[in-house]
Amino acid sequence: MRIPLLIASAVFSAFIMTSAFAQASKDNTTLTTKRYLPEYTKSGDLILPKGYAEWVFVGAPVTPNSLNGGKAPFPEFHNVYIEPLSYAIFKKTGKFPEGTIFFKELQLVTKGQHPDGSSTEPSGRGFFPGKLNGADVTVKDSKRYADTGGWGYYNFNHHEPKAATAKVLPKEQCAYCHIASAKFDDVWTQFYPLLDKQALPQGAAGK
């Protein structure tokens, strides 16, 4: 009689595990199919986006002080992420949808042994990421940010910890440079192959 009992126990355990997995899958689907949109305080400040470290990684340009006369405007790696479902829409349409959020987490370069600030590590000589140093966030909303090309630019400190909220920056601080030099819809897609290959030709992009 022991064998049937063991079989029944195993079947019951498998059923429980399958049910739990199905529920987990259902919950994960719910979590990953809900688009994260910008959140604002009552006064209109942007709230630091949640879960950005799990978003789609776009790229990481680096502009260290050592290559900019010791005074780089942003002396860090720029670890850029895009909200996942905004990216999914962008892949399908070739346009950044309203509510798109780009999160740029800043990360300082480690102090190197060489005059140019680079370090020699087991992988070779180069620039290596060090301490986190704040963040910048960009949000697309053609109506809210009509005066700055349809995008709002925010700084959540250029040091740690990151601010909980931030006020939109004036046009002369960020937007003017994006408008003048960014390749597609005021976004620097020329530096990010992941985005550049999906973008519509500029003449067809619109905003």
Residue pairs with C-beta under 8 A, 6 or more apart in sequence:
32 84
33 85
34 85
35 83
35 85
35 86
35 99
36 49
36 50
36 51
36 83
36 84
36 85
36 101
37 99
37 101
38 46
38 47
38 49
38 99
38 101
38 139
38 141
39 46
39 47
39 49
40 46
40 47
41 47
41 165
44 167
44 168
45 165
45 166
45 167
46 137
46 139
46 152
46 154
46 165
46 166
46 167
46 168
47 164
47 165
48 135
48 137
48 156
48 162
48 163
48 164
48 165
48 166
49 83
49 101
49 103
49 137
52 81
52 103
52 105
53 81
53 105
55 81
55 82
55 83
55 84
55 87
55 103
56 81
56 82
56 83
56 84
56 87
56 194
57 79
57 80
57 81
58 80
58 81
58 82
58 102
58 192
58 194
58 195
59 80
59 191
59 192
59 193
59 194
60 77
60 78
60 79
60 80
61 77
61 78
61 80
61 191
62 76
62 77
62 78
62 109
62 127
63 72
63 73
63 74
63 75
63 76
63 78
64 72
64 75
64 76
64 109
64 117
64 127
65 71
65 72
65 75
65 109
65 117
66 109
66 112
66 115
66 116
66 117
66 118
67 116
67 117
68 75
74 106
74 158
75 108
75 109
76 106
76 107
76 108
76 109
76 133
77 106
77 107
77 108
77 109
77 127
77 129
78 104
78 105
78 106
79 104
79 105
79 106
79 107
80 102
80 103
80 104
80 192
81 102
81 103
81 104
81 105
82 90
82 100
82 101
82 102
82 103
82 195
83 100
83 101
83 103
86 96
86 97
86 99
86 100
86 101
89 95
89 97
90 96
90 97
90 100
90 195
90 198
91 198
93 200
94 198
94 199
94 200
94 204
94 205
95 185
95 200
95 205
95 206
96 140
96 185
96 187
97 140
98 140
98 141
98 142
99 139
99 140
99 141
100 139
100 140
101 137
101 138
101 139
101 140
102 137
102 138
102 139
102 187
103 135
103 137
104 135
104 136
104 137
104 138
105 132
105 135
106 132
106 133
106 134
106 135
106 136
106 158
107 129
107 130
107 131
107 132
107 133
108 129
108 130
108 131
108 132
108 133
109 117
109 127
109 128
109 129
109 130
110 119
110 127
110 128
110 129
110 130
111 117
111 119
111 130
112 118
112 119
112 120
112 127
112 128
113 119
113 120
114 120
114 125
117 127
118 125
118 126
118 127
119 125
119 126
119 127
119 128
121 128
131 160
132 160
133 158
133 159
133 160
134 155
134 156
134 157
134 158
134 159
134 160
134 162
135 155
135 156
135 157
135 162
136 153
136 154
136 155
136 156
136 174
137 153
137 154
137 156
137 166
138 151
138 152
138 153
138 154
138 174
138 187
139 145
139 151
139 152
139 154
140 150
140 151
140 152
141 150
141 151
141 152
142 150
142 207
144 152
145 151
145 152
145 168
147 171
148 171
148 174
148 175
148 179
149 175
149 178
149 179
149 186
149 207
150 185
150 186
150 207
151 175
151 178
151 186
152 168
152 169
153 168
153 169
153 173
153 174
153 175
153 178
154 166
154 167
154 168
154 169
155 163
155 166
155 169
156 162
156 163
156 166
157 163
169 175
175 186
178 186
178 187
178 188
179 186
181 188
182 188
182 189
182 190
183 189
183 190
183 196
183 199
183 202
184 190
184 195
184 196
184 199
184 200
184 202
184 205
185 199
185 205
185 207
186 207
187 195
189 195
189 196
189 199
190 196
199 205
